[in-house]
């Protein structure tokens, strides 16, 4: 779907989107629409009930997506998507809860919520649209801007090292971690599908191009040119260990990076409530 057009009747996009909110406001060549449609296709593939699915976002270009998606949606405050999503999941654990966030929203002001949601292993799927920049507010550098790259707040090059969000998620306790790009669409759909099915905190990082601010300033070309760079500069996890170290230099590994098991937070919280209620009954002398 390009800027200024509406999805055709009968398509998956037409079925799951709020048509009255279209056309979208994303720049031409932006990758966020690809990630949004990949998420929709994963939901469709799983046959999820729209009324039992909640999609939450914070602030930023990526966070516009829930406004276009016809589900229970929350467009919340900057960096707080996971905090709101945690509240939704605790109040309504039967819902499928998905967070759509940008790299600045998730790893900067929302970084604390990110590591603690992973630590708790709450059953939420978080999809990070990583475009390496703050796009909505005119191209400031984010915690995911590569060292040396240019931004409006780093006109002579970014001095900071960037996070590896997948390693951070794994280290913090996430039990499903994956990475894809807007070039590898089918793989992205499959990974998001697996992430939603997984019980526990699931994290999928998606490289999503921003030709307007990041690509233009760093002379990486238009949207398709940046997607081609994703193709050239990524290696499948299945081939990573077989690839010589010198050929891995400067490239990112994509695919399903980690799958683990740990107690899910809502279930553990229910056990705490049960213990508290049992103690209260005992204190009050009520027979169990």
C-alpha positions, 0 to 999 in steps of 0.5 A: 500500500503506497502513500495516498492509496487505500487497501483493496476490498477483500484483502487482509489489510482491508479486513483489519484496518480502520479505513477512515484513518487512511491514507497514513502519514508515514513518509514515502519509503518508510518501513513502518507500514511493512512492519504493521502489515507483517503484524496484521498477517501474523495475527490473521495467520493465527486466526486471533479474535480482534476483540480479544487482541490489544495493541499498544504503542507509545509515541513516535512514528511507529506508534501511529500504527495502532491508530490504523489497526482495527483492534482494541488499541492504546496510543499512550505516552512516550516510552510507557507502552509496556507499562500500559500493556502490563496493566492491560495483561494483568487486568485481562490475562485472556487477551493477546497483547502486542506492543508496537514501539520505536527504537527511541520510544523503547530503548531510551525513555522506555528502557526501564519498562523494557528490561523489567517487562522482560525480567518479569516474563509477562506474556506480551509480544513487543515489536520494535521498529528500529529505524536508528533515529527519532523520526517524528521529531526531526532526526535526533540520534537514539540509543540505536543510532550507530556510532559515527552516524549523523543526526540532527543532534549529532551533526559531526557524528554520534559518539555513543555506542548503540545497544544490541536490543536482542542481547539486552532483551535476552539478558533481561529475561525475555524468553523469545528473541528474534530479529528481522528486516523490512527486506525479509518480509516473510521471515518477519511474518513467521517470527512475529507469528512465533512470538505471539504464540510463545508464552512469556515475554517475546521480543522481535526487533525489525530493522525499518528504514527511515529515508527521510531523516536517517537515510538522507543525512547518512547518504544511504539513498531512498527506501528501496536502497536502504532495504537492499542494504539490509539484505547485504548487511545481515546474515541468517542465524543458521549461517552465522556460525559458519561464516568467517569472522571477517565476513561477519564484521559490521553485519547483524544476525537475523532470525530466531535468536533465543527461545527459553522457558520461565514462569509467566508473570500473570500466572505467578501473580495469581499464585500470590493472590491465592496465597494472600486470600488463603491467609486471609481466610485462615486469619478470619477463621473461615474454613477452606 
